[in-house]
Amino acid sequence: MGFRQLHRWLGLVAGTLALVLGLTGALLALDPLVDAWHAAAPAPASSVAALVERVQASVPGAQEIRRLPSGALVVFGFDGERALASYVDASDGRVLGAYRPSVSPRWVKNLHRSFLAGDAGRWALENQRQVVMNERRQRVDNQPYGRILEEAMSHAYTVHPYKHSVIGSMEHLDAAQEGFRYPS
């Protein structure tokens, strides 16, 4: 196999991978917009306490009320030992029907994440972490008065997030590698 054939096949595989990552990322970005487009008109504003009372009256075992990105309300609870998930009407708390999340967005999300999970994801995270650490060394740690702004901000702001440096400390960057995981 010549160099050109090897180069062609490696390019095709890399291009296909980039295409799949791009398409799944675009689908993930557009999914909440499509849900919001299909959602019913929002109910008139009322207090959260009133909504909870109405929902508990119609769904006795309600444990959680969640507003989806589409604007729909879903109540999660238990009927004895059986888990329930139902759409509810925000205006009167009545059950509109069973909530069955679509399998396709979850499948696309898992496919998109699986490309950079495992060793490849850890390599990408480590690479970016090293870049940020090197930038911190160049801009802050190795400059004569590099830390003076950090010290001034930490004394000027006691509660506000400006108290901390935007780039973080080396301890924060070291801790970044320990918590690498994708939320489901």
Backbone as CSV, one residue per row, in Angstrom:
resi,resn,N_x,N_y,N_z,CA_x,CA_y,CA_z,C_x,C_y,C_z
1,MET,0.856,-1.173,0.000,0.000,0.000,0.000,0.899,1.232,0.000
2,GLY,0.661,2.102,-0.949,1.486,3.289,-1.087,1.088,4.374,-0.091
3,PHE,1.941,5.386,-0.057,1.716,6.497,0.856,0.413,7.227,0.529
4,ARG,0.115,7.360,-0.752,-1.097,8.085,-1.145,-2.353,7.330,-0.727
5,GLN,-2.354,6.031,-0.862,-3.523,5.251,-0.446,-3.696,5.321,1.066
6,LEU,-2.620,5.197,1.793,-2.693,5.299,3.249,-3.202,6.680,3.654
7,HIS,-2.668,7.707,3.024,-3.089,9.083,3.318,-4.567,9.276,2.996
8,ARG,-5.024,8.713,1.879,-6.425,8.840,1.490,-7.334,8.200,2.531
9,TRP,-7.020,6.972,2.957,-7.901,6.265,3.883,-7.883,6.899,5.271
10,LEU,-6.712,7.351,5.717,-6.661,8.051,6.996,-7.465,9.350,6.943
11,GLY,-7.368,10.060,5.825,-8.144,11.286,5.654,-9.640,11.028,5.618
12,LEU,-10.054,9.956,4.947,-11.476,9.616,4.892,-12.016,9.242,6.274
13,VAL,-11.252,8.485,7.027,-11.685,8.100,8.378,-11.757,9.329,9.276
14,ALA,-10.738,10.171,9.237,-10.740,11.378,10.065,-11.862,12.324,9.643
15,GLY,-12.102,12.453,8.350,-13.181,13.308,7.861,-14.551,12.795,8.269
16,THR,-14.733,11.477,8.202,-16.000,10.887,8.625,-16.229,11.107,10.110
17,LEU,-15.201,10.932,10.904,-15.311,11.165,12.340,-15.672,12.628,12.623
18,ALA,-15.018,13.556,11.944,-15.317,14.977,12.130,-16.737,15.296,11.676
19,LEU,-17.194,14.681,10.609,-18.550,14.898,10.127,-19.584,14.397,11.131
20,VAL,-19.370,13.200,11.668,-20.302,12.652,12.655,-20.318,13.511,13.918
21,LEU,-19.141,13.935,14.388,-19.090,14.814,15.556,-19.816,16.131,15.291
22,GLY,-19.624,16.709,14.126,-20.282,17.961,13.790,-21.787,17.820,13.691
23,LEU,-22.256,16.759,13.032,-23.700,16.552,12.890,-24.371,16.263,14.230
24,THR,-23.763,15.408,15.048,-24.378,15.110,16.342,-24.347,16.336,17.250
25,GLY,-23.284,17.131,17.170,-23.237,18.364,17.954,-24.314,19.342,17.519
26,ALA,-24.530,19.449,16.210,-25.588,20.337,15.711,-26.963,19.845,16.150
27,LEU,-27.192,18.540,16.102,-28.475,18.002,16.572,-28.685,18.274,18.050
28,LEU,-27.630,18.129,18.843,-27.747,18.416,20.275,-28.025,19.891,20.523
29,ALA,-27.453,20.756,19.723,-27.675,22.191,19.891,-29.081,22.591,19.481
30,LEU,-29.637,21.926,18.493,-30.965,22.285,17.991,-32.105,21.583,18.722
31,ASP,-31.828,20.531,19.471,-32.881,19.760,20.135,-33.739,20.608,21.079
32,PRO,-33.178,21.440,21.963,-34.046,22.264,22.813,-34.891,23.257,22.017
33,LEU,-34.377,23.752,20.894,-35.157,24.678,20.070,-36.347,23.979,19.437
34,VAL,-36.149,22.766,18.969,-37.248,22.001,18.371,-38.290,21.691,19.439
35,ASP,-37.853,21.314,20.637,-38.797,21.056,21.730,-39.601,22.307,22.067
36,ALA,-38.935,23.449,22.129,-39.633,24.697,22.447,-40.597,25.085,21.335
37,TRP,-40.254,24.768,20.107,-41.132,25.088,18.984,-42.411,24.264,19.042
38,HIS,-42.314,23.002,19.469,-43.473,22.119,19.532,-44.270,22.280,20.820
39,ALA,-43.760,23.021,21.775,-44.419,23.147,23.077,-45.683,23.999,22.967
40,ALA,-46.590,23.725,23.884,-47.812,24.517,23.960,-47.493,25.890,24.536
41,ALA,-48.444,26.795,24.399,-48.253,28.139,24.944,-48.096,28.061,26.459
42,PRO,-47.225,28.894,27.031,-47.022,28.835,28.476,-48.262,29.274,29.235
43,ALA,-48.431,28.686,30.408,-49.566,29.016,31.266,-49.341,30.384,31.895
44,PRO,-50.428,31.035,32.324,-50.237,32.313,33.001,-49.397,32.133,34.262
45,ALA,-48.641,33.160,34.592,-47.716,33.075,35.726,-48.474,32.900,37.037
46,SER,-48.006,31.981,37.840,-48.543,31.782,39.179,-47.375,31.379,40.077
47,SER,-47.616,31.372,41.355,-46.531,31.066,42.276,-46.181,29.579,42.222
48,VAL,-44.963,29.279,42.597,-44.509,27.896,42.619,-45.284,27.103,43.667
49,ALA,-45.562,27.724,44.794,-46.313,27.043,45.858,-47.702,26.648,45.380
50,ALA,-48.365,27.529,44.634,-49.700,27.205,44.112,-49.622,26.062,43.115
51,LEU,-48.587,26.057,42.273,-48.407,24.969,41.313,-48.184,23.643,42.037
52,VAL,-47.365,23.652,43.075,-47.094,22.429,43.834,-48.377,21.908,44.465
53,GLU,-49.197,22.779,45.019,-50.470,22.352,45.626,-51.381,21.718,44.587
54,ARG,-51.485,22.341,43.409,-52.357,21.800,42.360,-51.856,20.442,41.880
55,VAL,-50.531,20.307,41.719,-49.975,19.039,41.235,-50.134,17.953,42.283
56,GLN,-49.880,18.262,43.557,-50.025,17.245,44.607,-51.469,16.807,44.777
57,ALA,-52.409,17.666,44.465,-53.821,17.279,44.542,-54.171,16.256,43.466
58,SER,-53.553,16.371,42.273,-53.881,15.438,41.197,-52.927,14.247,41.129
59,VAL,-51.707,14.392,41.642,-50.719,13.299,41.652,-50.248,13.136,43.090
60,PRO,-50.873,12.228,43.862,-50.560,12.137,45.289,-49.113,11.759,45.617
61,GLY,-48.449,10.954,44.835,-47.087,10.523,45.153,-46.011,11.353,44.475
62,ALA,-46.307,12.612,44.171,-45.358,13.454,43.432,-44.104,13.702,44.261
63,GLN,-42.940,13.523,43.627,-41.656,13.747,44.279,-40.917,14.943,43.694
64,GLU,-41.072,15.175,42.387,-40.322,16.231,41.721,-41.148,16.788,40.575
65,ILE,-41.090,18.105,40.408,-41.705,18.771,39.258,-40.573,19.416,38.480
66,ARG,-40.518,19.117,37.202,-39.414,19.616,36.379,-39.972,20.298,35.133
67,ARG,-39.430,21.480,34.828,-39.782,22.165,33.583,-38.743,21.769,32.542
68,LEU,-39.203,21.188,31.451,-38.320,20.764,30.367,-37.888,21.970,29.542
69,PRO,-36.827,21.839,28.741,-36.419,22.962,27.888,-37.528,23.427,26.957
70,SER,-38.464,22.545,26.638,-39.576,22.922,25.773,-40.596,23.784,26.494
71,GLY,-40.526,23.846,27.832,-41.489,24.609,28.607,-42.550,23.730,29.244
72,ALA,-42.627,22.468,28.845,-43.615,21.554,29.412,-43.226,21.191,30.843
73,LEU,-44.243,20.911,31.655,-44.008,20.497,33.037,-44.199,18.993,33.155
74,VAL,-43.262,18.348,33.820,-43.336,16.909,34.053,-43.236,16.682,35.556
75,VAL,-44.109,15.821,36.067,-44.058,15.467,37.481,-43.570,14.029,37.585
76,PHE,-42.624,13.814,38.491,-42.079,12.488,38.745,-42.509,12.071,40.139
77,GLY,-42.884,10.823,40.288,-43.303,10.340,41.595,-43.453,8.838,41.595
78,PHE,-44.098,8.343,42.642,-44.279,6.904,42.803,-45.733,6.610,43.121
79,ASP,-46.217,5.509,42.563,-47.526,4.956,42.902,-47.244,3.609,43.549
80,GLY,-47.089,3.625,44.869,-46.642,2.434,45.574,-45.170,2.217,45.274
81,GLU,-44.843,1.129,44.585,-43.464,0.829,44.202,-43.163,1.197,42.754
82,ARG,-44.185,1.602,42.018,-44.042,1.876,40.591,-43.726,3.353,40.362
83,ALA,-42.679,3.621,39.583,-42.300,4.995,39.265,-43.228,5.555,38.191
84,LEU,-43.588,6.828,38.348,-44.460,7.501,37.397,-43.791,8.758,36.872
85,ALA,-44.077,9.093,35.640,-43.662,10.363,35.051,-44.793,10.808,34.141
86,SER,-45.330,12.001,34.404,-46.485,12.464,33.647,-46.350,13.932,33.315
87,TYR,-46.890,14.304,32.143,-47.029,15.718,31.807,-48.176,16.274,32.627
88,VAL,-48.029,17.497,33.111,-49.105,18.143,33.856,-49.378,19.519,33.265
89,ASP,-50.625,19.942,33.419,-51.032,21.272,32.988,-50.684,22.255,34.099
90,ALA,-49.964,23.310,33.773,-49.514,24.266,34.787,-50.667,25.083,35.358
91,SER,-51.737,25.250,34.604,-52.821,26.101,35.087,-53.672,25.425,36.155
92,ASP,-53.956,24.127,36.017,-54.805,23.471,37.018,-54.180,22.220,37.646
93,GLY,-53.001,21.804,37.205,-52.306,20.675,37.811,-52.786,19.317,37.374
94,ARG,-53.694,19.263,36.403,-54.208,17.949,35.982,-53.187,17.228,35.096
95,VAL,-53.247,15.916,35.122,-52.338,15.077,34.345,-52.789,15.074,32.898
96,LEU,-51.855,15.373,31.988,-52.171,15.409,30.559,-51.852,14.088,29.862
97,GLY,-50.941,13.323,30.417,-50.558,12.053,29.816,-49.214,11.601,30.349
98,ALA,-48.867,10.391,29.992,-47.603,9.823,30.465,-46.432,10.488,29.743
99,TYR,-45.361,10.695,30.472,-44.136,11.266,29.908,-43.235,10.130,29.479
100,ARG,-42.937,10.098,28.203,-42.015,9.114,27.655,-40.947,9.866,26.881
101,PRO,-39.754,10.023,27.485,-38.716,10.773,26.781,-38.295,10.053,25.516
102,SER,-37.960,10.836,24.508,-37.530,10.280,23.237,-36.169,9.607,23.393
103,VAL,-36.012,8.506,22.728,-34.755,7.760,22.802,-33.703,8.385,21.895
104,SER,-34.114,9.006,20.797,-33.138,9.493,19.823,-32.227,10.602,20.366
105,PRO,-32.716,11.628,21.112,-31.749,12.601,21.621,-30.730,11.994,22.584
106,ARG,-31.161,11.056,23.408,-30.224,10.405,24.320,-29.203,9.577,23.543
107,TRP,-29.651,8.912,22.478,-28.742,8.110,21.667,-27.723,9.011,20.980
108,VAL,-28.181,10.142,20.426,-27.275,11.072,19.756,-26.287,11.652,20.767
109,LYS,-26.771,11.999,21.963,-25.890,12.545,22.996,-24.825,11.523,23.388
110,ASN,-25.219,10.273,23.578,-24.248,9.238,23.942,-23.260,8.967,22.817
111,LEU,-23.730,8.998,21.570,-22.826,8.806,20.432,-21.820,9.943,20.373
112,HIS,-22.307,11.169,20.513,-21.426,12.342,20.449,-20.376,12.297,21.556
113,ARG,-20.778,11.942,22.745,-19.851,11.902,23.875,-18.906,10.714,23.810
114,SER,-19.343,9.613,23.214,-18.503,8.416,23.199,-17.249,8.617,22.354
115,PHE,-17.273,9.553,21.407,-16.084,9.780,20.590,-14.936,10.363,21.399
116,LEU,-15.255,11.140,22.441,-14.194,11.730,23.243,-14.196,11.226,24.675
117,ALA,-14.839,10.105,24.918,-14.784,9.511,26.248,-13.612,8.523,26.303
118,GLY,-13.325,8.069,27.478,-12.243,7.103,27.626,-10.886,7.744,27.441
119,ASP,-9.972,7.014,26.824,-8.586,7.483,26.679,-8.484,8.729,25.807
120,ALA,-9.283,8.792,24.737,-9.210,9.964,23.855,-9.654,11.223,24.594
121,GLY,-10.706,11.132,25.385,-11.174,12.283,26.154,-10.183,12.703,27.219
122,ARG,-9.586,11.725,27.867,-8.573,12.042,28.880,-7.354,12.700,28.235
123,TRP,-6.967,12.233,27.056,-5.846,12.835,26.358,-6.165,14.282,25.982
124,ALA,-7.397,14.522,25.476,-7.793,15.876,25.083,-7.838,16.798,26.301
125,LEU,-8.367,16.295,27.419,-8.428,17.114,28.629,-7.019,17.426,29.129
126,GLU,-6.151,16.440,29.146,-4.790,16.656,29.625,-4.054,17.657,28.731
127,ASN,-4.257,17.555,27.435,-3.636,18.480,26.501,-4.090,19.918,26.786
128,GLN,-5.377,20.130,26.946,-5.883,21.474,27.210,-5.440,21.981,28.585
129,ARG,-5.397,21.091,29.558,-4.956,21.475,30.902,-3.507,21.937,30.878
130,GLN,-2.657,21.242,30.127,-1.255,21.629,30.016,-1.106,22.986,29.313
131,VAL,-1.962,23.247,28.323,-1.923,24.534,27.629,-2.266,25.665,28.596
132,VAL,-3.320,25.470,29.407,-3.735,26.508,30.356,-2.666,26.698,31.434
133,MET,-2.065,25.624,31.903,-1.010,25.747,32.910,0.197,26.506,32.344
134,ASN,0.554,26.231,31.088,1.664,26.934,30.467,1.340,28.421,30.296
135,GLU,0.092,28.724,29.926,-0.310,30.122,29.785,-0.237,30.843,31.128
136,ARG,-0.661,30.166,32.192,-0.579,30.780,33.518,0.876,31.050,33.893
137,ARG,1.744,30.088,33.626,3.165,30.280,33.945,3.732,31.491,33.194
138,GLN,3.384,31.624,31.915,3.930,32.719,31.107,3.360,34.076,31.513
139,ARG,2.058,34.153,31.777,1.417,35.446,32.003,1.414,35.885,33.454
140,VAL,1.455,34.944,34.384,1.311,35.316,35.796,2.559,34.954,36.593
141,ASP,2.893,33.689,36.621,3.937,33.218,37.529,5.332,33.708,37.157
142,ASN,5.632,33.851,35.880,6.976,34.243,35.459,7.125,35.733,35.188
143,GLN,6.137,36.529,35.495,6.212,37.976,35.315,6.582,38.628,36.644
144,PRO,7.356,39.704,36.624,7.797,40.320,37.884,6.642,40.730,38.804
145,TYR,5.610,41.338,38.238,4.470,41.753,39.058,3.209,41.005,38.637
146,GLY,3.358,39.783,38.210,2.246,39.011,37.683,1.168,38.687,38.698
147,ARG,1.549,38.477,39.932,0.571,38.070,40.952,-0.048,39.255,41.690
148,ILE,0.402,40.468,41.394,-0.107,41.617,42.140,-1.591,41.844,41.873
149,LEU,-2.056,41.622,40.646,-3.476,41.785,40.334,-4.308,40.735,41.080
150,GLU,-3.838,39.494,41.127,-4.554,38.456,41.884,-4.667,38.830,43.351
151,GLU,-3.583,39.307,43.927,-3.602,39.690,45.343,-4.529,40.873,45.586
152,ALA,-4.483,41.872,44.709,-5.346,43.044,44.863,-6.818,42.649,44.759
153,MET,-7.146,41.800,43.798,-8.542,41.370,43.629,-9.016,40.532,44.814
154,SER,-8.148,39.687,45.353,-8.564,38.858,46.487,-8.834,39.695,47.727
155,HIS,-8.156,40.852,47.858,-8.402,41.724,49.005,-9.533,42.715,48.737
156,ALA,-9.741,43.081,47.486,-10.783,44.055,47.157,-12.173,43.431,47.185
157,TYR,-12.281,42.191,46.753,-13.579,41.503,46.709,-13.553,40.352,47.693
158,THR,-14.497,40.340,48.603,-14.512,39.263,49.588,-15.486,38.156,49.211
159,VAL,-16.577,38.499,48.540,-17.598,37.511,48.212,-17.730,37.318,46.704
160,HIS,-17.561,38.367,45.965,-17.783,38.352,44.516,-16.804,37.409,43.820
161,PRO,-17.235,36.790,42.697,-16.327,35.899,41.958,-15.068,36.571,41.430
162,TYR,-15.039,37.920,41.360,-13.822,38.598,40.923,-12.664,38.351,41.891
163,LYS,-12.977,37.816,43.049,-11.935,37.544,44.041,-10.917,36.543,43.490
164,HIS,-11.371,35.636,42.639,-10.501,34.590,42.102,-10.019,34.948,40.703
165,SER,-8.851,34.470,40.368,-8.287,34.682,39.044,-9.104,33.912,38.011
166,VAL,-9.245,34.486,36.833,-10.014,33.838,35.777,-9.346,32.544,35.334
167,ILE,-8.035,32.553,35.242,-7.320,31.375,34.761,-7.210,30.299,35.840
168,GLY,-7.449,30.647,37.092,-7.383,29.670,38.171,-5.975,29.523,38.713
169,SER,-5.867,28.714,39.730,-4.559,28.452,40.324,-4.060,27.091,39.849
170,MET,-2.807,26.816,40.100,-2.255,25.509,39.721,-2.965,24.386,40.458
171,GLU,-3.389,24.638,41.693,-4.118,23.617,42.450,-5.445,23.298,41.775
172,HIS,-6.132,24.334,41.275,-7.389,24.102,40.565,-7.159,23.327,39.281
173,LEU,-6.107,23.675,38.574,-5.827,22.979,37.322,-5.407,21.532,37.563
174,ASP,-4.694,21.275,38.656,-4.352,19.893,38.995,-5.598,19.099,39.367
175,ALA,-6.549,19.739,40.037,-7.782,19.058,40.437,-8.693,18.792,39.247
176,ALA,-8.500,19.500,38.144,-9.369,19.330,36.974,-9.257,17.942,36.388
177,GLN,-8.116,17.296,36.492,-7.971,15.971,35.906,-8.658,14.899,36.733
178,GLU,-8.914,15.149,38.006,-9.502,14.126,38.866,-10.984,13.952,38.620
179,GLY,-11.698,15.018,38.222,-13.135,14.941,38.095,-13.629,14.803,36.670
180,PHE,-12.846,14.193,35.779,-13.250,14.100,34.377,-14.341,13.054,34.215
181,ARG,-15.547,13.525,33.881,-16.639,12.628,33.544,-17.693,13.440,32.829
182,TYR,-18.494,12.770,32.038,-19.596,13.435,31.363,-20.869,13.202,32.164
183,PRO,-21.641,14.257,32.439,-22.924,14.029,33.106,-23.890,13.388,32.126
184,SER,-24.785,12.589,32.649,-25.739,11.920,31.743,-26.962,12.756,31.534
